[in-house]
Amino acid sequence: MKHFLLVVLALACGAMLFMGNLYWQDRAVQSKKDSTIESKSASTEAPVDTEEKEDKKEEKEIDLTANWPEDAKELYTKRVADGEAFKISIIGSPALGASEGGWAPQLKEALLSAYEDSIEVTIHEWDTTSVDFVNSSDVDTVLDGTPDLVLWEPFTLVDNSNGVGTVQNHESILIFNRRLHEQNEEAVLILQPPHPIEGARFYPSNVDELKTFANEEEITYLDHWSEWPDDESLSDYLIENQDTPNAKGYALWNDYLKDYFIAD
C-alpha cells in the first residue's frame, strides 16, 4: 500500500510539472503576440504623427502671412497646397543695398528662415529711372523668374534726381503692373517709397503722390516713412550724400518690412 501511494504521488507531481510548463509556454507566446501587436500599432500611428507635424508646419507658415494682401495670402496657400514655392522678387534702386548688406538681403534671409522652402526670393537692383526700366530688358529679367509677388521701390528718388516727373513714374508703374499680370494673372504688386532724405523740397511731395496713386489704383503701399525720424537726426541713418541709407538706416527699413512680411 505504501508503494502504491508513492507511485500515485509521483504521477501527481509529474502532472503538475507538465501543466505548469504548458502554462508558462502559453504565457510566453501570448506575450510575444502582444508585443508584435503593439509594435504594429506604433508603426501604423507614426505616419499620423508625421502628418500632424506637417499640418502644423503649414498652418504656422500660413499664419505668418497675416499682414499680406488677401490675394497674396490666397496664392501663397495655393502654392503650398500644390507643393510649389511661392516666388517673391524684390526690385528697385541702389537704396536696396543688394551688394552691401542692405535691407533687401537682410529681408531675404529673414524670409527664407521663416518660410523655409515654401518660398523663393530674388533681388534685382538697378541704378536707373522708372522710364528707362520699363523700356529695357530689365523687366524681362524680373518676369522670367515668374514672380508671384513683387516688392518694388519704383526709383522715385532716382527719378526726382534725373528730372522724371511723377506722371511718368506712375505710368511706368502701370506698364510694369500690366506686364506682370500678363505673365502671371494672379501675381501681386506691392509698392514702397525709397528712404527719406534731409532738406529735400520736391521729393517728399513725389512720395506723397506715389502713395495717393497706389491707393487710387488699389495697389498695396508700404509706408515705412512713418518709422524714420522727421528731424535732423535723420542724417544718422543715411550715408553722407544721402543716396542710400547706412547700416542703421538699413536695419530700420528691414525691421519694418520684416514685421509686415513675417507676422508674429
C-alpha positions, 0 to 999 in steps of 0.5 A: 500500500505504501508503494502504491501511494508513492507511485500515485504521488509521483504521477501527481507531481509529474502532472503538475510539472507538465501543466505548469510548463504548458502554462508558462509556454502559453504565457510566453507566446501570448506575450510575444503576440502582444508585443508584435501587436503593439509594435504594429500599432506604433508603426501604423500611428507614426505616419499620423504623427508625421502628418500632424507635424506637417499640418502644423508646419503649414498652418504656422507658415500660413499664419505668418502671412497675416499682414499680406494682401488677401490675394497674396495670402490666397496664392501663397496657400495655393502654392503650398497646397500644390507643393510649389514655392511661392516666388517673391522678387524684390526690385528697385534702386541702389537704396536696396543695398543688394551688394552691401548688406542692405535691407533687401538681403537682410529681408531675404534671409529673414524670409527664407528662415521663416518660410523655409522652402515654401518660398523663393526670393530674388533681388534685382537692383538697378541704378536707373529711372522708372522710364528707362526700366520699363523700356529695357530688358530689365523687366524681362529679367524680373518676369522670367523668374515668374514672380508671384509677388513683387516688392518694388521701390519704383526709383522715385528718388532716382527719378526726382534726381534725373528730372522724371516727373511723377506722371511718368513714374506712375505710368511706368508703374502701370506698364510694369503692373500690366506686364506682370499680370500678363505673365502671371494673372494672379501675381501681386504688386506691392509698392514702397517709397525709397528712404527719406532724405534731409532738406529735400523740397520736391521729393517728399511731395513725389512720395506723397503722390506715389502713395495717393496713386497706389491707393487710387489704383488699389495697389498695396503701399508700404509706408515705412516713412512713418518709422524714420525720424522727421528731424535732423537726426535723420542724417544718422541713418543715411550715408553722407550724400544721402543716396542710400541709407547706412547700416542703421538706416538699413536695419530700420527699413528691414525691421519694418518690412520684416514685421509686415512680411513675417507676422508674429 
